[in-house]
């Protein structure tokens, strides 16, 4: 849908990849997309008088879908990276994240950090910063899955020695679905920041989203949503 200017509400077409709890995932009961990101973009749009329409797709399809205009913005726990900044424009950061290495508990003494992963089989979600980091491990065999859930299952099934993925997503999984057989190594790679991405040059939309983000920070809505999904 085209952006409507003037007093009428516009529909913002949002792209996401919804296997990434607690940021974007399907609520088993309602069968609706939910999560931190979903509530943030809803709040931002509401603040700016717009509607949102969410489309779920592969993570690696998000940036191409911006380029072709299928979506206006990605809200997908997407890390702002220099590589991506060459292809899209990001809003201001709205969440500070990081990567962790997830292993089977029995292997905790073998794999402690990034360097100890040399020559192992690694799993990650396709197109993510976790996959990019996995590819930097010396002599590692990297398998990229469409959803992070599949990577978690492959680790449990001993199809790989480690998964590299965003820390809040791994923590959320371990707290709810962890059966005690998998865990994270102590080393954490922080300093990743999530941003919403728009087609390069779409200044009007970036400015609108930044203004909306600022307003929900100022009026306490951001903090409420944060507390709901991450506690205090
Ligand atoms: N933060 C990581 C990245 O930007 C992973 C994001 C994956 N997001 C998702 N909705 N599956 O690459």
Boltz pocket constraint, residues with backbone or C-beta under 6 A from the ligand:
constraints:
  - pocket:
      binder: B
      contacts: [[A, 16], [A, 17], [A, 18], [A, 19], [A, 20], [A, 24], [A, 59], [A, 75], [A, 76], [A, 77], [A, 78], [A, 79], [A, 80], [A, 125], [A, 127], [A, 128], [A, 129], [A, 130], [A, 166]]
      max_distance: 6.0
